[in-house]
Amino acid sequence: MIRRCIAAWAAAALLPLAALAQTSTADGIAQYRALLADGNPADLWEAKGEGLWKTKRGPKNASLEACDLGKGAGVVKGAFVELPRFFADTQRVQDLESRLLSCLQVQQGFDAAEIAATPFGRGEQVNMEALVAYVSAESRGLKFNLPQAHLEERKMLEAGKKIFFFRGGPYDFACASCHSEADKRIRLQDLPNLTVNPGDGIGFAAWPAYRVSSGELWSMQRRLNDCYRQQRFPFPGYASDATIALGVYMGVQAKGAASIAPAIKR
């Protein structure tokens, strides 16, 4: 009995220390990210993206200044926080990447299918990431408000929800395995609960982002590809309906949250 009491007392005494260690670790990570954010290299991608938006390129020797991202031809500010959305000209719900592909093809004459098939970090995909950085940065601080008036937008929301909770693969994983509970963490990485509104600058509201570990700017499409890799699923097609549907679900869940994209990640 005495031994059990001593063991119980020792365990109780260690609880505050464990909580303190966890809090200190979380605080340390937050301080590390704050220091990095002072000089976010994503600024370089933003500047390049702005130049690409305004420069005449491609077989048609035209700029992207006539591209309609949902707010009217050439309007960039505020567009990112209302994507994905339905576009009448393509008869599709499109996210930022898929909409940029349409504009690259229609406005400038590039082959959208060829770009979509190009691996990340190569060829025109490098320019895509810069354009994504520029467009998202123009909505920094604005709040997400994805439209849901069109039937196709609501259908994509339901599809995205099903994909988010679908379990499969060798580990029987789903997106929800990591992102459906509060206060979860893998190693030192906090995992936001994306089934509810996670708040300003968290989850969907933080991508695209500069990845310190890879030294690259990752779009949401690239981030989702990495999630599929960790689930041991085959990679989805770039700008596929599956990834767009996931974007609709996460974007609707983030309604009212302020964007900090492009953010900085470990």
HUBELFEN-V488452 format. One record per helix or strand of 3 or more residues. SS is the DSSP state (helix for helix, strand for strand). FROM is the first residue (numbers start at 1). TO is the last residue. If there is no record, write none. Layout:
ss,from,to
SS,FROM,TO
SS,FROM,TO
This chain:
ss,from,to
helix,2,37
helix,42,54
helix,80,82
strand,85,87
strand,92,94
helix,96,108
helix,112,116
helix,123,137
helix,151,165
helix,175,179
strand,184,186
strand,189,191
helix,203,206
strand,209,211
strand,216,218
helix,220,230
helix,241,253
strand,263,265
